[in-house]
């Protein structure tokens, strides 16, 4: 009895050391992968390995220091896990650029640009942590975030500003100089908006309504937000031909609505609306029709040879098949045969070289990142934080599901990036900001609660 | 570079990748099972209390619960093997009529010769000495537990 300390409230450990060790481990694995590529392709360790490893290590160390200073209670695992997937993505892009072939998958892969984007990503991660000291400030920006999100979504449609690349009008920027996909950032803004909006309105969305058979039906007028989101998602689909973002946005909203209200009827309504939208789009738009046909019968030679047909999907499936359980080994497969192997299909390219074993490890790492976010949501002490962290985690998970499901032909293929792995600046930057927000919220959730002063009549100390 | 070396590197790389995943799971293991030293949750370690079990007179074991503050001040409850619940609900062992207490506010239960206090999801929290009880925590002798306006202590 006597050994029990007078104040036995268990303090969550900061786990700074564990974080540093895991971070070093992640950087070492990346360097190992890099060396492996060089050894397999040229028979020597690539000359850039040390600079490459050191720059990645330095970047992550900087991120770690910022995190230790500005979010000391943050989750110790998120940063190392993200570092590893980002590093593996960099290695795969490097590996694709090393091949001697003239295929676009090899020539368009640019590992140095991607490393630069990673640098900018880390800078944005740090800035978010430094300037957003309390994520609850975002709650005050609910409607601003909603408006900003919508503006970012439609901005590619503005003449001169927007550009159409590869059939999707989702870019802004100056041709040839730089281009960004504003939709990637719009997702974050919209999740912030959904969280703030649902915190304010969830009681009416959760309680009002009638019970019919086994489900609680909401009132018709409460369907407004769902219908509006549905309309916006359809708008993206129609005007920008961006299937992935459309599905991502609507799915995330339905998931957050479910988390906020715990009403299964919203999910059913969402799925029904989605099916209506999908059927409508399938009837009207040829590119949606083509995707559907490709999904049902990717091996059809006619579809294989069609423009925008199933060649990419089939090459990805072939690649993963040739990888098998243990993979061909880094640098020893032919992932350059897959069109867009460095961006949309980096998962298939990785699957060829690391096999099912490697892919499962990568999926586990993603799952752990999502789990950390959901854990923060469980531990959070206010509804906005709960919804925002759950929403952001779900956004990440849903994105991975859509692209991995598409690449493996589990669901129809829609163009989305694999978070942190695919080449492309916008997605990487947006995802680093997402991670910074999650880190900020795990910090708030794990921070020990302010100690109450026991004597009555005295005030309670609040930590902001 | 020989074929065999590359095969070995490939297998080693996959092994290291999985080792990373397992190490990461190891870091968060405490999330799932709690730390080793923490007392297990209620019900896992406590045997069903025998109704007429004599309280073991082990040295240093608390025998009484005394209300030292609040409206019920002076009330004592003899401790047996049965858990004690505190709250506004009528079926609580110690029924407190206090706006700051929840219906089922906190619970005290014996385990391995110690009494453990556990907050039952109360609105205003349970405090052991000056710190909020966030998980089942052992209660030393003479340390005040605060539930709303009521303060209780364990005594010999």
Interface residues (C-beta under 8 A of the other chain):
Chain A: X1 X2 X4 X6 X7 X8 X9 X10 X15 X18 X22 X25 X26 X29 X32 X33 X36 X39 X40 X43 X76 X77 X80 X81 X84 X326 X327 X329 X330 X332 X354 X355 X357 X358 X361 X364 X365 X368 X371 X372 X375 X449 X451 X452 X453 X454
Chain B: X1 X5 X6 X7 X9 X10 X11 X13 X14 X16 X17 X18 X20 X21 X23 X24 X25 X27 X28 X31 X35 X38 X60 X61 X113 X114 X125 X127 X128 X129 X130 X131 X132 X133 X134 X135 X137 X138 X140 X141 X143 X146
